[in-house]
Amino acid sequence: SAVISQKPSRDICQRGTSLTIQCQVDSQVTMMFWYRQQPGQSLTLIATANQGSEATYESGFVIDKFPISRPNLTFSTLTVSNMSPEDSSIYLCSVEINVRQYFGPGTRLTVL
Amino acid sequence: SQQGEEDPQALSIQEGENATMNCSYKTSINNLQWYRQNSGRGLVHLILIRSNEREKHSGRLRVTLDTSKKSSSLLITASRAADTASYFCATGGQKLVFGQGTRLTINP
């Protein structure tokens, strides 16, 4: 199993600013995943973060808007850049261990 | 893009009743997972069913998988107020693709 923490748990930000979300896992994992959940919607994969290489982004998501860091095997950050109200969502990180995926508690972002 | 649909989108039942949620998907799969989400927080993994399995149980949960129909169902028996949550199915291995989810409300 895995225990995942995220910081911050929630934030309210002004449009045009950026927010960096941290994800910490209690074991070493090769890949970490970042998801977005817009209000009332399901989860959509943003990108896969690999240690030692650039993140792989899904269709509709770009590095300039969602830069990701993966400095080691237990930590990753996702930055939401130049925010607009449409970025208001819950952002979740996850890891896969033995086929199962474990999710962090999420970061609830509100952009005014 | 989303893998498929879940129905119903919302379900409200009385405590003690059984709740059934359905999920359909579009592509071939190796496994299908069900998750619960309370109040828009993190997801809790409930159960994984592999493509060569037809039914799986975990406590009060029963999951079925019909690969010929590309569908799965989650049954929660003897529901409790604490089961109130959103339930999602997901396929895709490492890069999960989620269904739209079912919002389940258990009325005391």
Interface residues (C-beta under 8 A of the other chain):
Chain A: I4 M31 F33 Y35 Q37 Q41 S42 L43 T44 L45 T48 E58 I90 L92 S94 E96 V99 R100 Q101 Y102 F103 G104 P105 G106 R108
Chain B: Q2 N31 Q33 Y35 G40 R41 G42 L43 V44 H45 L48 F88 A90 G93 Q94 K95 L96 V97 F98 G99 Q100 G101
